Amino acid sequence: MQLRLRRVDEALVSRLAGALRVRPATARCLVGRGVTEPRDAQGFIDPRLAALRPPTGLAGMARAVERIADAVVAGRRIGVFGDYDVDGVTTAALLTGFLRSVGATVEVAVARRDAGYGFTPAAAADFATRGCEVIITGDCGTSDLDAITAAAARGIDVVVVDHHTVPAADTAHPALALVNPHRADSTFPFRGMASVGLAFYVAAAVRTELRERRHFELGSRVERAGHAEPDVLDLLDLVALGTIADLVPLASENRILTALGLRRLQSRARPGVAALLAAAGVSDDREVDARTVAWKLAPRINAPGRLGAAAPSLALLLADAASAAERAQVLEAANTERRALQDQVMAEALAQLGDRDPGPAIVIAGDGWPSGVVGIVAAKLVDRYQRPAFVVGIDRETGIGRGSARTAGGVNLYRALCEAAPWLDRYGGHAAAAGFTVRRTELAALGEALGAACARLAAGSGPVATGRDVDAEVRLAEVDERLAQELAGLGPFGQDNPSPVLVTRNVRVSAVRRVGDGSHLKLTLEDDRATTRSAIGFSLGEREVDVGARVDLTFLPTVSTWQGRRSAELELSDLAVVS
């Protein structure tokens, strides 16, 4: 087990620990994340809505807000279109719920995988048939120039709310308004927001605009119509879902919105969320944190879209209490099917790779592989081989492949795909995750091009460090409820804010057993002063550990509750027998 203790300024650690009255390990985690001043640390530990910066620098925002408000006040029909992943579905749900709450007539749709990526000309035509004069696209639209041009030709104004990479010539975009922090003329200081976070900003700004237009005055007409001013904070549960699921950095605005959104999720105020938590086996007394979203909620919301149509997920997020439980079971069944397909594709991919060295990039394809699971398989291949992975599912009839990519080693996937563009029909995404379409006849050439591009980009990103980063080393006796609670306060954890990793060394194993289906490892640990702690190692059941062995452990301190009693527990990430 190779470990690297993060190098930090110990004087800053001591000063921060004293100012905040926290354990040195907690202060070390803060300093290791670049939080060195007590005031900044307070804001990091207790994110406040007031710390959000106004969206005035977001290019396109003012025009988008004006047009949406005009449509609401005039009673025009508004179309909302979202992509099929969690960010897209939550963006569509947020905008739809908000607009309906202020009295707008809304037609909503989400993408289907069999229709291709993003907003399509067919979707534009469908909204035109439904009588929409304005369309808002969420988590798509930046690259969908043909569809937006088609909508404009029908006299429909399109507002794009998206966070995907902007083409170089973004000034020629056919949308009425393009709200995207990656625009060259955007001066908003944080570019890492998910689309659902941008949609929250749009909703809040539209509410302010409608207030200034006296749309919410307490006249009897407005009250009878049910259009009292909504509380946009009620939308933050959707923001947390989409932000965590889309693996954007949990920093700056994302951190604040996600932290507040998790509190809203904890309240289970949205019937669809409450029903989905119940279907996933999350009890009412269990905390809903970022890991609950990532491991329990996001896969289930994603599942229908991965199988073809995300409409059931949208319906659940907009459901009332009467229909929520039934709709949640639809997602649960889809998730079960998704897991089976994923396992099958993963087995076939590993069989193709065999024992050969995949080179600088894994580029692999299979006939009939569902496009909805290739992204998950790509992520698993990255974990296994530590190389960028491009996984393609090919339609047997058309020979068209839909692929998904995940990165490793600092490779910017969007740049890699740009270099391989001559062999692609379409592509888009981010540095860390991307999607593309390719013809079967171009696969061999694409593999060579991506291999060369990834080799060059990996070399340009510098050497890749090996081993696990550790935030702090502690004695077993220091692992208690207080430390666990202090470290939990550094969440939400996710992209760019990983869970703290601590290490304790040379502790004795006094009891060993396998739990669950045998895949999890339960240990009782003891130090030389007879201090004992329990430890749980999820998916570590295959490790050979005997009673009496001395071990080094990496872990996150947590609080376990059993029969009403609380105690500190080590949640293991790795272990090594040292004697």
C-alpha positions in Angstrom: 0.0 0.0 0.0 1.8 3.1 -1.3 0.8 6.3 0.6 1.7 9.9 0.2 1.1 12.2 3.1 0.0 15.6 1.8 2.6 18.2 2.2 1.2 21.2 4.0 2.4 24.2 6.1 2.3 22.8 9.6 2.3 26.4 11.0 -0.9 27.1 9.1 -2.4 23.8 10.4 -1.6 24.8 14.0 -3.0 28.3 13.6 -6.2 27.1 11.9 -6.7 24.4 14.6 -6.4 27.0 17.3 -8.7 29.5 15.7 -11.4 27.0 14.8 -11.0 24.8 17.9 -10.8 21.7 15.8 -8.5 18.7 15.8 -5.2 19.0 14.0 -6.3 16.3 11.5 -9.3 18.4 10.6 -7.2 21.6 10.2 -4.7 19.6 8.1 -7.6 18.5 5.7 -8.6 22.2 5.3 -5.1 23.4 4.6 -4.6 20.6 2.1 -7.7 21.8 0.3 -6.3 25.4 0.1 -8.4 26.7 3.0 -5.9 28.5 5.2 -7.7 31.5 6.7 -10.1 31.1 9.6 -12.7 33.3 7.9 -12.5 31.2 4.7 -12.7 28.0 6.8 -15.9 29.2 8.5 -17.4 29.8 5.1 -16.2 26.4 3.8 -17.7 24.5 6.8 -20.9 26.5 6.9 -21.9 27.5 3.3 -24.3 30.4 3.2 -26.7 31.5 0.4 -25.4 35.1 0.9 -22.0 34.0 -0.3 -23.4 33.3 -3.8 -22.1 35.8 -6.3 -24.7 37.5 -8.6 -24.9 36.2 -12.1 -24.4 39.6 -13.7 -21.2 38.3 -15.5 -23.0 35.4 -17.1 -23.2 36.4 -20.8 -26.8 35.9 -22.1 -28.4 35.9 -18.7 -30.1 39.3 -19.1 -31.6 38.5 -22.5 -32.8 35.1 -21.3 -34.5 36.5 -18.2 -36.2 39.3 -20.2 -37.6 36.9 -22.8 -38.8 34.3 -20.3 -40.5 37.0 -18.2 -42.1 38.4 -21.3 -43.6 35.0 -22.2 -44.8 34.5 -18.6 -46.5 37.9 -18.4 -48.1 37.6 -21.9 -49.3 34.0 -21.2 -47.3 32.5 -24.0 -46.7 28.8 -24.2 -43.1 27.9 -23.2 -41.3 24.7 -24.1 -38.7 23.1 -21.8 -36.3 20.5 -23.1 -33.7 18.6 -21.1 -31.0 16.1 -21.9 -31.5 12.5 -20.7 -28.9 12.4 -17.8 -29.5 13.5 -14.2 -28.3 17.1 -14.9 -30.6 17.4 -17.9 -33.6 15.9 -16.2 -33.2 17.9 -13.0 -32.8 21.1 -15.1 -36.0 20.3 -17.0 -37.8 19.6 -13.8 -36.6 22.7 -12.1 -37.5 25.0 -15.0 -40.9 23.3 -15.5 -41.8 23.4 -11.8 -40.7 27.0 -11.4 -42.5 28.3 -14.5 -45.7 26.5 -13.7 -45.5 28.0 -10.2 -45.5 31.5 -11.6 -48.5 30.8 -13.9 -46.8 29.8 -17.2 -48.1 27.2 -19.5 -45.3 24.7 -20.0 -44.7 21.9 -22.5 -41.8 19.7 -21.3 -39.8 16.9 -22.9 -36.5 15.2 -22.3 -34.2 13.6 -24.8 -34.3 10.0 -26.0 -31.1 8.1 -26.6 -32.4 6.7 -29.8 -33.0 10.2 -31.2 -29.3 11.2 -30.7 -27.6 13.6 -28.4 -29.1 16.9 -27.3 -31.8 19.1 -28.8 -32.8 17.9 -32.3 -34.7 19.3 -35.2 -37.5 16.8 -34.5 -37.8 18.1 -31.0 -38.0 21.6 -32.3 -40.8 20.6 -34.7 -42.6 18.9 -31.8 -42.6 22.0 -29.7 -43.8 24.1 -32.7 -46.7 21.7 -33.1 -47.6 22.2 -29.4 -47.7 25.9 -30.0 -44.6 27.0 -28.1 -43.3 30.5 -28.8 -40.2 30.1 -26.6 -38.1 27.0 -25.9 -35.6 26.7 -23.1 -33.0 23.9 -23.5 -31.3 22.5 -20.4 -27.9 20.7 -20.4 -27.9 20.8 -24.2 -28.2 23.3 -27.0 -24.7 24.7 -27.1 -23.7 22.5 -30.0 -27.2 21.9 -31.4 -27.0 24.7 -34.0 -29.2 22.9 -36.7 -32.1 22.3 -34.3 -32.0 25.9 -33.0 -31.8 27.3 -36.5 -34.9 25.1 -37.4 -36.8 26.5 -34.4 -35.9 30.0 -35.3 -37.1 29.5 -38.8 -40.5 28.6 -37.3 -40.5 31.9 -35.3 -39.6 30.3 -32.0 -37.1 32.0 -29.7 -34.6 29.5 -28.1 -32.9 30.1 -24.8 -30.0 27.8 -24.1 -29.0 27.0 -20.5 -26.0 24.7 -20.8 -22.5 24.1 -19.4 -20.9 22.1 -22.2 -17.9 23.3 -24.1 -18.6 26.2 -26.4 -17.5 26.0 -30.1 -14.9 28.6 -31.0 -17.3 30.7 -33.0 -19.9 31.0 -30.2 -20.7 34.6 -31.2 -22.6 33.2 -34.2 -24.8 31.0 -32.1 -28.4 31.0 -33.5 -30.1 31.0 -30.0 -31.8 34.2 -28.8 -29.8 33.7 -25.6 -26.9 31.3 -24.7 -26.4 31.1 -21.0 -23.1 29.2 -20.7 -20.2 30.1 -18.4 -17.8 28.8 -21.0 -18.6 31.6 -23.4 -15.6 33.7 -24.3 -17.4 36.9 -23.3 -18.7 35.5 -19.9 -17.0 37.2 -16.9 -18.7 35.1 -14.2 -15.8 34.0 -12.0 -16.7 30.4 -11.8 -17.0 28.2 -14.9 -17.7 24.9 -13.3 -21.4 25.0 -12.7 -23.8 22.2 -13.8 -26.7 23.2 -16.0 -29.1 22.7 -13.1 -27.2 25.3 -11.1 -27.4 27.7 -14.0 -31.1 27.0 -14.3 -31.5 27.9 -10.6 -29.8 31.3 -11.3 -32.2 31.8 -14.3 -35.2 31.0 -12.2 -34.2 33.3 -9.4 -33.5 36.1 -11.8 -36.8 35.6 -13.6 -38.6 35.7 -10.2 -36.9 39.0 -9.5 -37.9 40.4 -12.9 -41.5 39.3 -12.4 -41.6 40.9 -9.0 -40.4 44.2 -10.4 -43.1 43.9 -13.0 -45.6 43.5 -10.1 -46.6 40.0 -11.3 -46.9 38.8 -7.7 -48.9 41.6 -6.2 -51.5 40.4 -3.7 -54.5 41.2 -6.0 -57.4 38.9 -5.8 -56.9 37.8 -9.4 -53.3 36.6 -8.8 -54.2 34.9 -5.5 -57.1 33.0 -7.1 -54.9 32.0 -10.0 -52.4 30.5 -7.5 -49.4 32.5 -8.7 -48.1 33.9 -5.4 -44.4 34.5 -5.4 -42.6 31.1 -5.1 -39.6 30.3 -2.9 -36.8 29.4 -5.2 -35.0 27.7 -2.3 -37.5 24.9 -2.7 -35.7 24.1 -6.0 -32.3 23.4 -4.4 -32.9 19.7 -3.9 -32.9 19.4 -7.7 -29.7 21.4 -7.9 -27.9 19.1 -5.5 -29.1 16.0 -7.4 -27.9 17.3 -10.8 -24.7 18.9 -9.6 -23.4 15.8 -7.7 -24.5 13.4 -10.4 -22.7 15.4 -13.2 -19.3 15.2 -11.4 -18.7 19.0 -11.7 -16.3 20.5 -9.1 -17.9 20.9 -5.7 -16.3 24.3 -5.2 -17.5 27.9 -5.1 -21.1 28.3 -6.1 -21.5 24.5 -6.6 -20.5 23.9 -3.0 -23.0 26.4 -1.6 -25.9 25.2 -3.8 -25.2 21.6 -3.1 -24.8 21.9 0.6 -28.1 23.8 0.9 -29.7 21.4 -1.6 -28.7 18.4 0.5 -30.6 20.0 3.5 -33.6 20.2 1.3 -33.2 16.6 0.2 -32.9 15.6 3.8 -36.4 17.0 4.5 -37.8 14.8 1.8 -40.2 17.6 0.9 -40.4 16.6 -2.8 -42.7 13.5 -3.1 -40.7 11.9 -5.9 -37.5 12.1 -3.9 -39.1 10.7 -0.8 -40.5 7.8 -2.8 -37.2 7.1 -4.5 -35.3 7.1 -1.2 -37.8 4.6 0.1 -37.5 2.4 -3.0 -33.7 2.5 -2.6 -33.9 1.3 1.0 -32.8 4.6 2.5 -34.6 4.9 5.9 -36.2 8.1 7.0 -33.7 8.5 9.9 -30.7 8.1 7.6 -28.8 11.2 6.5 -29.0 12.1 2.9 -25.5 13.2 1.9 -23.5 13.5 -1.3 -22.8 9.8 -1.2 -26.5 8.9 -0.9 -27.1 11.0 -4.0 -24.2 9.5 -6.0 -24.8 5.8 -5.0 -28.6 5.6 -4.4 -30.5 8.4 -6.2 -28.4 9.3 -9.2 -28.1 5.8 -10.7 -31.9 5.3 -10.4 -32.7 8.7 -11.9 -30.2 7.9 -14.7 -31.5 4.4 -15.4 -34.5 5.1 -17.6 -32.5 7.5 -19.8 -29.7 4.9 -20.1 -32.3 2.4 -21.3 -33.7 4.8 -23.9 -36.2 7.3 -22.5 -35.7 9.6 -19.5 -39.4 10.6 -19.3 -40.2 8.4 -16.3 -37.4 10.2 -14.3 -38.8 13.6 -15.1 -42.3 12.4 -14.2 -41.1 11.2 -10.8 -39.4 14.5 -10.0 -42.6 16.4 -10.9 -45.0 13.9 -9.3 -47.4 14.5 -6.5 -47.7 12.3 -3.4 -50.4 10.2 -4.9 -48.4 8.9 -7.8 -44.8 9.1 -6.5 -44.5 5.6 -5.0 -45.7 3.9 -8.2 -43.4 6.1 -10.4 -40.4 5.3 -8.1 -40.9 1.6 -8.7 -40.6 2.2 -12.5 -37.1 3.7 -11.9 -36.2 0.9 -9.5 -37.1 -1.7 -12.2 -35.1 0.2 -14.8 -32.1 0.4 -12.5 -32.2 -3.4 -12.0 -32.2 -3.9 -15.8 -29.4 -1.4 -16.2 -27.2 -3.2 -13.8 -27.7 -6.5 -15.6 -26.8 -4.9 -19.0 -23.8 -3.1 -17.5 -22.4 -6.3 -16.1 -22.9 -8.1 -19.4 -21.1 -5.4 -21.4 -18.3 -5.2 -18.9 -17.7 -8.9 -19.1 -17.6 -8.7 -22.9 -15.2 -5.7 -22.8 -12.8 -7.5 -20.5 -12.9 -10.6 -22.7 -12.0 -8.4 -25.8 -9.1 -6.8 -23.9 -7.8 -10.0 -22.5 -4.2 -9.8 -21.2 -2.9 -7.3 -23.7 -1.6 -3.9 -22.9 -4.3 -1.5 -24.1 -1.8 1.2 -24.9 -2.2 4.9 -24.1 -6.0 4.7 -24.5 -8.7 2.0 -24.4 -10.9 2.2 -27.5 -13.3 -0.7 -27.6 -16.6 -1.4 -29.3 -19.3 -4.1 -29.4 -22.4 -4.8 -31.5 -25.6 -4.2 -29.6 -24.0 -2.7 -26.5 -26.6 -0.3 -25.1 -25.4 3.3 -25.4 -26.8 4.0 -22.0 -24.3 1.8 -20.2 -21.1 2.4 -22.1 -20.3 5.4 -20.0 -20.4 3.3 -16.8 -18.3 0.6 -18.4 -15.8 3.2 -19.5 -15.5 4.5 -15.9 -14.9 1.0 -14.7 -12.2 0.3 -17.3 -10.5 3.6 -16.2 -10.5 2.3 -12.6 -9.1 -1.0 -13.7 -6.4 0.1 -16.2 -5.8 3.8 -15.2 -6.1 4.9 -18.9 -8.6 7.0 -20.8 -11.4 4.7 -22.0 -13.6 5.1 -25.1 -16.4 2.6 -25.2 -18.7 2.3 -28.2 -22.0 0.5 -28.6 -22.7 -0.2 -32.3 -26.2 -0.5 -33.8 -26.2 -3.7 -35.8 -28.6 -2.4 -38.5 -27.1 1.0 -39.2 -23.5 0.4 -38.2 -23.5 3.7 -36.2 -21.8 3.6 -32.9 -22.6 5.8 -29.9 -19.6 6.1 -27.6 -18.8 7.5 -24.2 -15.4 8.4 -22.7 -13.9 8.8 -19.3 -10.5 10.2 -18.6 -7.4 9.3 -16.6 -3.9 10.7 -16.3 -4.9 14.3 -16.8 -6.0 13.7 -20.4 -8.5 16.3 -21.7 -11.0 14.2 -23.5 -12.6 17.0 -25.4 -9.3 18.0 -26.9 -8.6 14.3 -27.8 -11.9 14.1 -29.6 -11.2 17.4 -31.4 -8.0 15.8 -32.7 -9.9 12.7 -33.9 -12.8 14.7 -35.4 -12.2 13.6 -39.0 -13.3 10.1 -38.0 -16.3 11.2 -35.9 -19.9 12.1 -36.9 -20.4 14.1 -33.8 -18.9 14.7 -30.4 -19.1 16.9 -27.3 -18.6 17.0 -23.5 -15.9 18.0 -21.0 -12.3 17.4 -20.2 -13.3 14.4 -17.9 -16.3 12.9 -19.7 -17.5 13.0 -23.3 -19.8 11.4 -25.8 -19.5 10.8 -29.6 -20.9 9.0 -32.6 -18.7 7.1 -35.0 -19.3 4.7 -38.0 -18.2 1.1 -37.7 -16.0 1.6 -40.8 -14.0 4.4 -39.0 -13.4 2.5 -35.7 -9.9 1.3 -36.5 -8.7 4.8 -37.7 -10.4 6.3 -34.7 -8.6 4.0 -32.3 -5.2 5.0 -33.7 -6.1 8.7 -33.6 -7.3 8.6 -30.1 -4.3 6.6 -28.9 -1.9 9.1 -30.4 -3.9 12.1 -29.0 -4.1 10.6 -25.5 -0.4 9.8 -25.5 0.5 13.4 -26.4 -2.0 14.9 -24.0 -0.9 12.7 -21.1 2.7 13.6 -21.8 1.7 17.3 -21.7 0.0 16.9 -18.4 3.2 15.8 -16.6 3.9 12.6 -14.7 1.1 10.8 -13.0 1.7 10.3 -9.3 1.2 6.8 -8.0 -0.1 5.8 -4.6 -2.9 7.1 -2.4 -3.0 10.6 -1.0 -3.4 10.7 2.8 -4.6 13.9 4.5 -3.4 13.1 8.0 -1.9 10.4 10.2 -3.7 9.7 13.6 -3.5 7.3 16.5 -6.4 4.9 16.9 -7.4 6.6 20.1 -7.9 9.9 18.2 -10.7 8.4 16.1 -13.8 9.4 18.0 -17.2 10.9 17.3 -15.9 14.5 17.5 -13.3 13.9 14.8 -15.9 12.1 12.6 -18.3 15.0 13.0 -15.6 17.6 12.3 -14.6 15.9 9.1 -18.2 15.4 8.0 -18.5 19.2 8.2 -16.0 19.5 5.3 -18.6 18.0 2.9 -20.3 17.7 0.6 -17.7 15.5 -0.9 -17.2 14.8 -4.6 -15.3 16.2 -7.5 -12.4 18.4 -6.4 -13.4 17.9 -2.7 -12.8 14.2 -2.0 -13.6 12.6 1.3 -10.7 13.0 3.7 -8.4 10.0 3.9 -6.6 9.3 7.2 -4.1 6.7 8.1 -3.4 4.8 11.3 -0.5 2.4 11.5 0.5 -0.8 13.3 -2.8 -1.6 15.0 -3.7 -5.1 16.0 -6.7 -7.0 14.6 -8.6 -8.6 17.4 -11.6 -9.9 15.5 -12.4 -10.6 11.8 -15.7 -11.4 10.0 -17.3 -11.1 6.6 -20.7 -9.4 6.5 -23.5 -8.8 4.0 -23.0 -11.2 1.2 -19.5 -11.9 2.3 -18.0 -9.1 0.2 -17.6 -6.7 3.2 -14.9 -6.9 5.9 -15.7 -6.2 9.6 -12.8 -5.8 11.9 -12.2 -5.0 15.6 -9.0 -3.1 16.1 -6.8 -2.5 19.2 -3.8 -0.4 19.8 -1.0 -0.9 22.4 -3.0 1.0 25.0 -6.0 -1.3 24.7 -8.0 1.3 22.8 -10.5 -0.6 20.6 -12.5 0.6 17.5 -14.7 -1.2 15.0 -14.0 -0.9 11.3 -15.9 -1.7 8.1 -14.3 -2.3 4.7 -16.9 -2.3 2.0 -15.9 -4.5 -0.9 -12.8 -5.6 1.0 -14.1 -9.0 1.9 -11.6 -10.8 -0.3 -8.6 -9.4 1.7 -6.8 -12.0 3.8 -6.6 -10.7 7.4 -6.1 -12.9 10.4 -6.7 -12.3 14.1 -3.5 -11.0 15.7 -2.2 -9.4 12.5 -0.7 -5.9 12.6 -2.1 -3.6 9.9 -1.9 -0.2 8.5 -5.2 1.3 7.5 -6.5 4.2 5.4 -10.0 5.3 6.4 -12.6 7.9 7.0 -13.9 8.2 10.5 -17.7 7.9 10.7 -20.4 7.5 13.4 -22.2 4.2 13.6 -25.5 3.8 15.3 -26.6 0.3 16.6 -29.6 -0.2 18.9 -29.7 3.4 19.7 -26.0 3.6 20.7 -23.6 5.8 18.7 -19.9 5.1 18.4 -17.0 6.0 16.1 -16.1 3.6 13.4 -13.4 3.5 10.7 -14.7 3.2 7.2 -11.8 1.6 5.4 -10.6 2.5 2.0 -7.5 0.2 2.1 -5.4 -1.9 4.4 -2.0 -3.6 4.4 -0.8 -6.4 6.8 2.6 -5.3 8.2 3.2 -8.2 10.5 
